Amino acid sequence: MTQETHAASASEKPTRVRIAPSPTGDPHVGTAYIGLLNYIFATQRDGQFVLRIEDTDRTRFVSTSEAMIFDSLRWLGLCWNEGPDVGGPYGPYRQSERTEIYREYCQKLVDSGAAYRAFETPEELEAERKSQIAAKQPPKYNGRSRDLSQADIAANLSAGKPFTIRLKVPAEGSTTFRDELRGTITFDHFNVDDQVLLKSDGFPTYHLANVVDDHLMHITDVIRAEEWISSTPKHVLLYQAFGWHLPRFWHMPLLRNVDKSKISKRKNPVSLNYYRESGFLPNAMLNFLGLMGGGMAQMTEQEIVSSGASTKESDIFSLADMVAKYDFNRISLGGPVFDLVKLKWLNGEYLRKLSPDEFFAALRQTVFSDSYLKSIVPLVQTRIDTLGSIGDMADFLFRDNVMPAESIWVPKKRTAEETLTFAADLLTTLEAAAWETAAIEAGMKKLGEEKGWSVKENFMLLRAILTGSTQSPPLLESLIVFGKARSLDRVRRFIDGQKKLLIQASRKP
């Protein structure tokens, strides 16, 4: 049996779209990409653009992340009609403030038989997962709690056993839905897990909260990344279980690295903070993201010739241009390439269009802002004799490229190869660390102990990577001033650059 559901006609309701970022760290360029598309879609149709914060994953929650999401989206000029900070008729817009709503709706699913309580412990689930992997089977919940008797359920509840609530996916058949970019998509139920809807801590998973919120907030079009396609049959089954109409689904092609792999912090900076702090202009970033996917019609060669524009100039357009001309039917399903070379070129074009006063203002807002300069002063004030020598001590805080000589970054009795291996571990440690001196220092010392690196070797390497020198202001405090996003990018570029140099050296006769 095939279960197929189509969305209600878009003409039946006013257009409402949303983005729902999670406050788990720095705001991601993918959030800006999907946010831009939702903003364009809503504005073109005189609809509403909603910002919802999905903060139910309390293990990864970062308290400062929500404000950074707000700031970065506003920096880009993407303003929302409804959200946690501006309110609206369908709030609250933080999922952590809606937990009672989710529990109520989850209980309805249990009462109807569409969901059930599962009493397996995390240890039991992990053992089952390992057993399935050993047997070369796809890891999947085995359904042990699906058909528990009411007496067993009551006994477990009386014993105080913790439980999750899972979706009861039909054992046979398939679920079919329409993707507005791809057409009809079908998933066999054998490949759809009995997804957890409510965790043992009482918080919902993404799947339940997403569907309940989209319905209660009257979302007509769900525009999100294609990585959510595999979750959509679970969402469709939930809509069916509740007896609700489906929204329309638009799954956008993922941003890709130049090598076509999924964009990740290992190969490109993905933090919007990095681009903002490094002096990229918001209009250039928006323009660049608007080029992704092919929805923005480029001028033909004949149009370029007749207009007198260059081919490159045809890539330059404003947010208003995108609202006027972006065509979702033109989107290509091939992964758009997040090419930093193209972004830097585009940003340069925008910089050159600024007047000298505008250029100066842009500098004062970023790399020469009062807050940044004030944070540098305590690092250098006791280490210089004249104001003019500040550049000798702090130039690395203003430079984009710092690549130390091998004599500086390779400790005595270490090889370049093993030092780069340690640098990769150091990058992982810094990525996971809270960005404060005590946490960074503790993480670095722990890594050194595990890998047999002394504190001197460890800190010397990071100092060389960050500053390009053996001497600098206090290292940990310099990291804080430079910022996590830019520091990680500097370490990442150092590792990539030195690996390339080693490969080139190995090929020389």
Secondary structure, DSSP 8 states (H G I E B T S, - for coil): -EEE-----GGGS--EEEE----SSS-BHHHHHHHHHHHHHHHHTT-EEEE-B----TTT--TTHHHHHHHHHHHHT---SBBTTTB-TT---BGGG-HHHHHHHHHHHHHHTSEEEE---HHHHHHHHHHHHHTT-------TTTT--HHHHHHHHHTT---EEEE---SSSEEEEEETTTEEEEEEGGGS---EEE-TTS-B-HHHHHHHHHHHTT--EEEEEGGGGGGHHHHHHHHHHHT----EEEEE---B-TTSSB--TTTS--BHHHHHHTT--HHHHHHHHHHGGG-S----HHHHHHHT--TTGGG---HHHHHHH--GGG--SS--B--HHHHHHHHHHHHHHS-HHHHHHHHHHTTT-HHHHHHHHHHHGGG-SSGGGHHHHHGGGT-S-----HHHHS-TT--HHHHHHHHHHHHHHHHHS-SSHHHHHHHHHHHHHHHT--HHHHHHHHHHHHHSSS--S-HHHHHHHH-HHHHHHHHHHHHHHHHHHHHHHHH--
